[in-house]
Structures are given as structure tokens and as C-alpha cells.
Amino acid sequence: SQKKSDETKIRVPNIPDYIELREYQEKAIEKWFKNDCCGILKMATGTGKTITALSAMVQLFKEEGKLLIIVSCPFIHLAQQWKADVMNFGFSPILVGESRKKWENEASRQLQLFHRGKKDVVFFICTNTSFISSTFQTLLKGRLSDSLIVFDEVHYAGSRSIRENLPQIAPYRLGLSATPERHRDIIGTQAIFNYFGDIVFSLPIEDVIGKYLTNYFYYPIPVEMTTAEFEEYCSLSSRIGKYYSSKNDGLIQRAEMLAIERARIMNNSENKKEWLREKLVSDDFDYSLFYVGERIFDDVKLILSNQHNIRLHEFTARQTPNERRKLLAEFEQGEIQSLVAMKCLDEGIDVPPTRTAYFLASSGNPREFIQRRGRILRKFEGKKDAIVYDLISIPPMVFVEQGKSGEKYRAAKSAMTRELKRVREFASMAKNKHSAMDELIDIINKLEILDKIN
């Protein structure tokens, strides 16, 4: 019957004619196949991991003739982006990231057709939460002998809840990330490599910047914490040190929570608002991006809109996925000059038009600040270079000037060292790398942390 014919008819997976794989993408696919289609692609943000992975899937399907593909992503907006790309490659994906009513029956039906030999390929796109759900795990049970498991932003797969649900029977495995290692989590990182295999291909940012990614200038700007903020920073540091040295699991967890609170002090320093009021000068705020801490977020929006007359919109968890897509379109078209964001632009959101980024809030996690930089280095028509202004929280200069003789010398040195890890990474790839650190050199010398840069 016509109905039966439609049931079994499939789109033919293929690489679209408009895509011409770059040399490094072809090499990445080749390396993955040589490793029996298992491994991790460690590719800089903006270099086309998704296209590389989909091209590998097409090739694997053509070689095997039958394939169940499961792609898992940390966020629903990433899953939706994947769905659009997957359809361009001739697959017909099912999005397993919303209400069960929208996907459960269809997923079950597609799997039945697959295992009865009526379909050659089934493609699921999940959020990590839906991947580990009992509903989806039960649906897949015993049906993974012809499967490929793909994790986008694979560092998330090292969390206990995910690694305990990774199917061992799946013969093909692919991890994707610019930063696959988990920050301060040896067990989780090892679990990722144990499951997905080694890094079979690595493409660091230094190999592609200026060619496939935009060059950038980097300007770190020292901004003093208030005395009260620094006193609180010192108090938290003292408690954190004691808790970590206790070797008590409960106290160590408490120390980690206090470390987050300490980072908030630096990200939300009152003097960063003063810098915006007094020293932010530009005759062009088009395509600008501001990363801001949550405690000063609303104040910063008012300063930018009222004092500097910037046409802006916030980009936060308060916006729905549809609203975010609309905002990004308006930003690209120039209707909005600037986006003011918290953490929502860190992974998976493309903002290639961005010319200038202001980091008022940053992370000590290398994965997060490397991802954040990658967001603004994507190429865009008319975009020659990007500019990054990084507001660095430093101890009040009175404590810096005291040097070793000051009672808070160790805390001052610790605070500055923490920020320098990011500064060093950002400066090393910048077009102005030889002068980028100039404003900080005097402070670095007084705190005797030059070795931390070298």
C-alpha cells in the first residue's frame, strides 16, 4: 500500500553539495575511522565539529548499511541546532528533549522498524537529561548492537549520572569538544577516555586563528576590588584552605561552594560598574557583547543604556529558546547593538557578528573561558578582527604596594595569580601579545608572580 511505502521510505544520508570539507576535517574523520570509529575529536570552538561529525556519520552509514545514531547534547538549544544540521545531511532525526508525548511513541515505532529490517537508519538527538532518563534508557535496552553514540561537549559525559548510563554494548563512539578534560575531576575525565577512547585528532586554536577563525586584540584592564570585597575574599580563602586540608569529604564539598562564592566577589566587584561609568569610551558599540556577573547585572544594563545610549538587550536564562533565536537574529541585523549576557552564551550559541567583547565576569575554569573566547572569534562578513576587553579584579593597590611586608600578601598574590591564568591564555594568541600585559606588569612584579606568566 501507499501508506506502507511511505513508512519505509527514507531520505538518503549524504554530505550536502554546498559543504566542502576542509583538509583538517577530512583528516579528523580518517583518524577516527582508523581507530575503529571510536575516539574524541578535540577541535577548537568554531572549527566545524558538528559538520565533521555528521560527515563521519554519513561515511559510517554507507560502509555499514545499517546504523542507529544517538547524539546527546547538554542543552536543548544545542539539540535544536543539531536537528537543523542533521536534516541537511539527509537524516530524519527524532528530538528526544521535550515532553515524552512528543517523541516516545514515534521513537518506539522507528526502533521496531529498524530491528525488523524495514529501516536502515534511525537518528535520535537528545539532551543529556533525556539521554539518562529511565524512559529513553528502557527504550534502548538490548537494541544498541548497531549503534553510534555521539556526545557533543563530551566533558559533560564524565559526570557520575551520565557515565553510569553510557551503553557498553555500543560499538561506535564519538566525543566532541574543544576541551574534553573536566576541570578538577580526574575520575570524570578518565571515565570519558575509558568510554570514548583517546583523542584521535586535535586541532588547537593556534593552528586556525587568522585562517579559519578571526584574529583578535586583547586588553586586560586591572580593576581594584573594594577593601570590603578584598576582606571577604581573604576570609573565604582562609576557610577554603582549612576545609581542603581536612581531607573530610563534607568539608571539601563545602570548600568548593565557598570557592564559587569567592569567584562571585571578583565577578561582581562594584568598581567594575565605576569603570563602565567613567572609562568606557567608544564611538561604535555595534556588535558588542558584555559578559556580566549576576549581582551587578541590572545595574550594568542601566549604565550601558542610560549613560552610553546603547541599544541593548539582555541574553539570559529568562529568555525562551525562541526569544533567544529572535534576539540573535536582531543582533546580526544590527537592530540590537549589544547583548548583555550572563552564562547563556558559553556553549553552543553562535554570535559570529561580535566585533567587541567586554568580560566583566570570567571563570577560573579553563574550559569555560576558552569556550567563551571561541564564541566571538567566528568569521563573519565584514569582520576583520575582534577586540576583547577583560576587566581583571585585582587586590586594592594598598595591599599590592605593601608587597611581602603586608599581612595580606599571600591572599593578594593568590587573587592575582588566579586571574593571570586566564590573562596568559588570552594574551598568548592575541595580535598584540607582546604589549597585552603592559598594564599589569607593575602589579605582577610587586607580587613576584612573573614566573606564573612564564
C-alpha positions as CSV (number, residue, x, y, z in Angstrom):
1,S,0.0,0.0,0.0
2,Q,1.0,3.7,-0.4
3,K,1.0,4.0,3.4
4,K,3.4,1.1,3.8
5,S,5.6,2.6,1.1
6,D,5.8,5.9,3.0
7,E,6.5,4.1,6.2
8,T,9.7,2.5,4.9
9,K,10.8,5.3,2.6
10,I,13.9,7.1,4.0
11,R,15.9,10.2,3.0
12,V,19.3,9.3,1.7
13,P,22.1,10.4,4.1
14,N,24.7,12.4,2.2
15,I,27.1,15.3,2.6
16,P,25.3,18.4,1.1
17,D,26.7,19.7,-2.1
18,Y,27.3,23.2,-0.6
19,I,29.7,21.7,2.0
20,E,33.3,21.2,1.1
21,L,35.2,19.6,3.9
22,R,38.4,21.4,5.0
23,E,41.6,19.4,5.0
24,Y,41.7,19.1,8.8
25,Q,38.1,17.8,8.9
26,E,38.9,15.1,6.4
27,K,42.0,14.2,8.5
28,A,39.9,14.0,11.7
29,I,37.4,11.6,10.1
30,E,40.2,9.5,8.8
31,K,41.8,9.3,12.2
32,W,38.5,8.3,13.8
33,F,37.9,5.5,11.3
34,K,41.5,4.2,11.8
35,N,40.6,3.9,15.5
36,D,37.7,1.6,14.7
37,C,35.3,4.5,14.8
38,C,35.9,5.3,18.5
39,G,37.6,8.3,19.9
40,I,37.5,12.0,20.7
41,L,37.9,15.0,18.3
42,K,39.4,17.9,20.3
43,M,38.8,20.8,18.0
44,A,38.8,24.5,18.7
45,T,35.5,26.2,19.1
46,G,34.3,27.5,15.7
47,T,36.2,24.9,13.5
48,G,33.2,22.8,12.5
49,K,33.0,19.9,14.9
50,T,29.3,19.3,14.0
51,I,29.9,19.2,10.3
52,T,32.9,16.9,10.8
53,A,30.9,14.5,13.0
54,L,27.9,14.4,10.6
55,S,30.2,13.7,7.6
56,A,31.8,10.8,9.6
57,M,28.3,9.5,10.3
58,V,27.4,9.5,6.6
59,Q,30.5,7.6,5.8
60,L,29.9,5.1,8.6
61,F,26.3,4.5,7.5
62,K,27.4,4.0,3.9
63,E,30.0,1.4,5.0
64,E,27.8,-0.4,7.4
65,G,24.4,-0.2,5.6
66,K,22.6,-0.1,9.0
67,L,23.0,2.3,11.8
68,L,21.3,3.6,15.0
69,I,22.7,7.1,15.8
70,I,22.3,8.8,19.1
71,V,23.6,12.3,19.6
72,S,23.5,13.8,23.1
73,C,23.9,17.5,23.9
74,P,24.0,19.4,27.2
75,F,21.3,21.9,26.3
76,I,18.0,21.9,24.4
77,H,19.2,24.8,22.2
78,L,22.2,22.7,21.1
79,A,19.9,19.8,20.3
80,Q,17.7,22.0,18.2
81,Q,20.8,23.3,16.3
82,W,21.9,19.7,15.7
83,K,18.4,18.8,14.4
84,A,18.6,21.5,11.7
85,D,22.1,20.4,10.6
86,V,21.2,16.7,10.7
87,M,18.3,17.2,8.3
88,N,20.6,19.0,5.9
89,F,22.6,15.8,5.7
90,G,19.6,13.7,4.7
91,F,18.8,12.1,8.1
92,S,15.3,12.3,9.6
93,P,16.0,12.8,13.3
94,I,13.8,12.5,16.3
95,L,14.3,15.1,19.0
96,V,14.3,13.4,22.4
97,G,14.5,16.5,24.5
98,E,11.0,17.7,25.2
99,S,7.7,16.2,26.5
100,R,7.6,12.4,26.3
101,K,4.3,12.7,24.4
102,K,6.2,14.4,21.5
103,W,8.7,11.6,20.9
104,E,8.2,8.4,22.9
105,N,5.7,6.6,20.6
106,E,7.5,7.7,17.4
107,A,10.9,6.6,18.8
108,S,9.5,3.2,19.7
109,R,7.9,2.7,16.3
110,Q,11.2,3.7,14.5
111,L,13.2,1.3,16.6
112,Q,10.8,-1.5,15.7
113,L,11.1,-0.8,12.0
114,F,14.8,-0.7,12.4
115,H,15.1,-4.1,14.1
116,R,12.6,-5.7,11.7
117,G,14.9,-4.6,8.8
118,K,12.4,-2.0,7.5
119,K,14.6,1.0,8.2
120,D,18.3,1.2,7.7
121,V,19.0,4.2,9.9
122,V,17.4,5.8,12.9
123,F,18.7,9.1,14.4
124,F,17.9,10.3,17.9
125,I,19.0,13.7,19.2
126,C,18.8,14.1,23.0
127,T,19.6,16.4,25.8
128,N,21.9,14.8,28.3
129,T,19.0,14.8,30.7
130,S,16.7,12.9,28.3
131,F,19.5,10.5,27.4
132,I,19.8,9.3,31.0
133,S,16.1,9.3,31.6
134,S,14.6,5.9,32.5
135,T,12.2,6.2,29.6
136,F,14.9,6.5,27.0
137,Q,17.2,4.1,28.6
138,T,14.5,1.4,28.7
139,L,13.6,2.1,25.1
140,L,17.2,1.4,24.0
141,K,17.8,-1.6,26.2
142,G,19.1,-4.5,24.1
143,R,18.9,-2.5,20.8
144,L,22.4,-1.0,20.5
145,S,24.4,-3.6,18.7
146,D,24.4,-1.4,15.5
147,S,24.7,1.9,17.3
148,L,26.9,5.1,17.3
149,I,26.9,7.1,20.5
150,V,27.9,10.7,20.0
151,F,28.4,13.3,22.8
152,D,28.7,16.9,21.9
153,E,30.6,18.9,24.6
154,V,31.8,15.5,25.7
155,H,33.2,16.8,29.0
156,Y,29.7,16.6,30.4
157,A,29.7,12.8,29.9
158,G,32.2,12.5,32.8
159,S,29.6,13.4,35.4
160,R,28.5,10.4,37.5
161,S,24.9,10.5,36.4
162,I,25.9,10.2,32.7
163,R,28.9,7.9,32.9
164,E,26.9,5.3,34.7
165,N,24.4,5.2,31.9
166,L,26.7,5.0,28.9
167,P,25.9,1.8,27.0
168,Q,28.8,-0.5,26.9
169,I,27.4,-2.6,24.0
170,A,27.6,0.3,21.5
171,P,30.4,-0.5,19.0
172,Y,30.9,3.0,17.7
173,R,31.6,6.1,19.9
174,L,32.5,9.7,19.2
175,G,33.2,12.5,21.6
176,L,33.4,16.2,20.5
177,S,34.8,19.1,22.5
178,A,37.4,21.9,22.4
179,T,38.1,21.0,26.0
180,P,37.3,17.3,26.8
181,E,39.1,17.3,30.1
182,R,37.0,18.0,33.2
183,H,38.2,20.8,35.5
184,R,39.5,19.4,38.8
185,D,37.8,16.0,38.1
186,I,40.4,13.3,37.4
187,I,37.8,10.4,37.9
188,G,35.3,12.0,35.5
189,T,38.0,12.8,32.9
190,Q,39.3,9.2,33.0
191,A,35.8,7.9,32.6
192,I,35.4,9.9,29.4
193,F,38.6,8.5,27.9
194,N,37.8,5.0,29.1
195,Y,34.5,5.0,27.2
196,F,35.1,7.1,24.1
197,G,38.8,6.3,23.7
198,D,41.7,8.6,23.2
199,I,41.9,11.9,21.5
200,V,42.3,10.7,17.9
201,F,42.5,14.2,16.4
202,S,43.4,17.6,18.0
203,L,43.1,21.0,16.4
204,P,44.3,23.7,18.8
205,I,43.2,27.3,18.3
206,E,46.8,28.5,17.4
207,D,46.5,26.3,14.2
208,V,43.4,28.0,12.9
209,I,43.3,31.6,14.2
210,G,43.7,34.1,11.5
211,K,42.8,31.5,8.9
212,Y,39.5,29.8,9.9
213,L,38.9,32.0,13.0
214,T,39.2,35.8,13.3
215,N,42.4,37.4,14.8
216,Y,41.8,39.4,17.9
217,F,43.3,42.1,20.1
218,Y,43.3,41.6,23.9
219,Y,43.3,44.3,26.5
220,P,43.3,43.2,30.2
221,I,42.3,46.1,32.4
222,P,43.1,46.0,36.2
223,V,40.1,47.0,38.4
224,E,40.6,47.1,42.1
225,M,38.3,45.3,44.5
226,T,37.0,47.5,47.3
227,T,38.6,47.0,50.7
228,A,35.4,45.3,52.0
229,E,35.4,42.9,49.0
230,F,39.0,42.0,49.5
231,E,38.5,41.4,53.2
232,E,35.7,39.0,52.3
233,Y,37.9,37.4,49.7
234,C,40.6,36.8,52.3
235,S,38.2,35.4,54.8
236,L,36.8,32.9,52.3
237,S,40.3,31.9,51.2
238,S,41.3,31.1,54.8
239,R,38.2,28.9,55.3
240,I,38.7,27.2,51.9
241,G,42.3,26.3,52.7
242,K,41.3,24.8,56.1
243,Y,38.5,22.8,54.6
244,Y,40.5,21.4,51.7
245,S,43.4,20.4,54.0
246,S,40.9,18.5,56.3
247,K,40.5,15.6,53.8
248,N,36.9,15.3,55.0
249,D,34.6,14.9,52.0
250,G,31.9,17.0,53.5
251,L,34.3,19.9,54.3
252,I,35.9,19.6,50.8
253,Q,32.4,20.0,49.2
254,R,31.9,23.0,51.5
255,A,35.2,24.4,50.3
256,E,34.1,24.1,46.7
257,M,30.9,26.0,47.4
258,L,32.9,28.7,49.1
259,A,35.2,28.9,46.1
260,I,32.2,29.7,43.9
261,E,31.2,32.4,46.4
262,R,34.8,33.8,46.3
263,A,34.6,33.9,42.5
264,R,31.4,35.8,42.7
265,I,33.1,38.6,44.6
266,M,35.6,39.1,41.8
267,N,33.0,38.9,39.1
268,N,30.7,41.3,40.8
269,S,33.1,43.9,42.1
270,E,31.5,47.3,42.5
271,N,34.4,49.1,40.8
272,K,33.6,47.3,37.5
273,K,30.4,49.4,37.4
274,E,32.5,52.5,38.1
275,W,34.8,51.6,35.2
276,L,31.9,51.5,32.9
277,R,30.6,54.8,34.1
278,E,33.9,56.6,34.0
279,K,36.2,54.9,31.5
280,L,34.1,53.1,28.9
281,V,34.7,55.1,25.8
282,S,33.8,54.1,22.2
283,D,32.2,55.7,19.2
284,D,30.9,52.4,18.0
285,F,29.1,49.8,20.1
286,D,27.7,47.9,17.2
287,Y,28.0,44.2,17.5
288,S,29.3,44.4,21.1
289,L,28.9,41.8,23.8
290,F,29.1,42.2,27.6
291,Y,29.5,39.3,30.0
292,V,28.4,40.4,33.4
293,G,28.1,38.9,36.9
294,E,24.6,38.3,38.2
295,R,24.8,40.7,41.2
296,I,25.7,43.8,39.1
297,F,23.8,42.7,36.0
298,D,20.8,45.0,36.3
299,D,23.0,48.0,37.3
300,V,25.3,47.4,34.3
301,K,22.3,47.3,31.9
302,L,21.2,50.7,33.2
303,I,24.6,52.2,32.9
304,L,25.0,51.0,29.3
305,S,21.6,52.0,28.1
306,N,21.1,55.3,30.0
307,Q,24.6,56.7,30.2
308,H,26.1,55.3,27.0
309,N,22.8,55.2,25.0
310,I,23.5,51.7,23.7
311,R,20.6,49.8,22.1
312,L,20.9,46.6,24.0
313,H,19.0,43.5,25.2
314,E,19.8,41.0,27.9
315,F,20.6,37.4,26.9
316,T,19.9,35.3,30.0
317,A,18.0,32.2,31.2
318,R,15.0,34.4,31.4
319,Q,14.5,34.3,27.6
320,T,12.9,31.2,26.0
321,P,14.8,29.4,23.1
322,N,12.5,31.1,20.6
323,E,13.2,34.6,22.1
324,R,16.9,33.9,22.1
325,R,16.8,33.0,18.4
326,K,15.0,36.2,17.7
327,L,17.5,38.2,19.7
328,L,20.5,36.7,17.8
329,A,18.8,37.5,14.5
330,E,18.2,41.1,15.6
331,F,21.8,41.3,16.8
332,E,23.1,40.0,13.4
333,Q,20.9,42.5,11.5
334,G,22.1,45.4,13.7
335,E,18.7,46.2,15.2
336,I,20.3,45.5,18.6
337,Q,23.8,47.0,19.1
338,S,24.8,44.9,22.1
339,L,23.9,41.8,24.0
340,V,24.4,41.7,27.8
341,A,24.8,38.1,28.9
342,M,25.5,36.0,32.0
343,K,26.4,32.4,31.2
344,C,24.0,31.7,28.4
345,L,26.5,32.3,25.6
346,D,29.2,30.0,26.9
347,E,28.4,26.8,24.9
348,G,26.7,26.2,21.7
349,I,25.4,29.7,20.9
350,D,27.0,31.2,17.9
351,V,27.5,35.0,17.8
352,P,29.8,35.4,14.8
353,P,28.9,39.1,14.2
354,T,30.5,40.1,17.5
355,R,33.3,42.7,17.0
356,T,34.0,43.7,20.6
357,A,33.5,41.8,23.8
358,Y,33.8,43.1,27.4
359,F,34.4,40.5,30.1
360,L,33.2,41.8,33.4
361,A,32.7,38.3,34.7
362,S,35.0,35.4,34.0
363,S,35.7,31.9,35.1
364,G,38.7,30.2,36.6
365,N,37.7,27.1,34.7
366,P,39.9,26.9,31.5
367,R,37.1,25.1,29.7
368,E,34.7,27.9,30.2
369,F,36.9,30.9,29.3
370,I,38.3,29.0,26.3
371,Q,34.8,28.3,25.1
372,R,33.8,31.9,25.7
373,R,36.7,33.3,23.6
374,G,35.7,30.9,20.8
375,R,32.2,32.3,20.7
376,I,33.5,35.6,19.4
377,L,36.2,34.5,17.0
378,R,33.9,33.0,14.4
379,K,34.3,34.7,11.0
380,F,31.6,37.0,9.7
381,E,31.2,39.1,6.6
382,G,32.8,42.5,7.1
383,K,34.5,41.4,10.3
384,K,38.3,41.9,10.2
385,D,39.4,41.5,13.8
386,A,37.7,41.1,17.2
387,I,38.6,43.0,20.4
388,V,38.4,41.7,23.9
389,Y,38.4,43.9,26.9
390,D,38.9,41.8,30.1
391,L,38.3,43.6,33.4
392,I,40.7,41.9,35.9
393,S,39.8,42.0,39.5
394,I,42.9,42.9,41.5
395,P,43.5,43.4,45.2
396,P,43.3,47.1,46.4
397,M,46.6,48.7,45.4
398,V,47.4,49.5,49.1
399,F,47.9,45.7,49.6
400,V,49.8,45.3,46.4
401,E,52.2,48.2,47.4
402,Q,52.9,46.5,50.7
403,G,54.4,43.5,48.9
404,K,55.8,40.8,51.1
405,S,55.7,43.0,54.2
406,G,51.9,43.1,54.1
407,E,49.8,40.8,56.2
408,K,47.6,40.0,53.3
409,Y,50.4,39.4,50.8
410,R,49.6,35.8,50.3
411,A,45.9,36.5,49.6
412,A,46.8,39.3,47.2
413,K,49.2,37.1,45.4
414,S,46.6,34.3,45.2
415,A,43.9,36.6,43.9
416,M,46.2,37.9,41.1
417,T,47.5,34.5,40.2
418,R,44.0,33.2,39.8
419,E,43.2,35.9,37.2
420,L,46.6,35.6,35.4
421,K,45.8,32.0,34.3
422,R,43.1,33.4,32.0
423,V,45.1,36.5,31.1
424,R,48.1,34.5,30.0
425,E,46.0,32.2,27.8
426,F,44.1,35.1,26.1
427,A,47.2,37.2,25.6
428,S,49.3,34.4,24.1
429,M,47.1,34.2,20.9
430,A,46.3,37.9,20.5
431,K,47.8,40.1,17.7
432,N,49.1,42.4,20.4
433,K,50.5,39.6,22.6
434,H,53.8,41.5,23.2
435,S,52.1,44.5,24.7
436,A,48.9,43.0,26.1
437,M,50.3,42.6,29.6
438,D,51.8,46.1,29.9
439,E,49.2,47.5,32.4
440,L,49.7,44.5,34.7
441,I,53.5,44.3,34.8
442,D,54.0,46.6,37.7
443,I,51.5,44.7,39.8
444,I,53.0,41.3,38.7
445,N,56.4,42.5,39.7
446,K,55.3,43.7,43.2
447,L,53.6,40.4,43.9
448,E,56.5,38.5,42.5
449,I,54.4,36.3,40.2
450,L,56.3,36.7,36.9
451,D,57.1,33.0,36.9
452,K,53.3,32.4,36.7
453,I,53.3,34.1,33.3
454,N,56.5,32.5,32.0
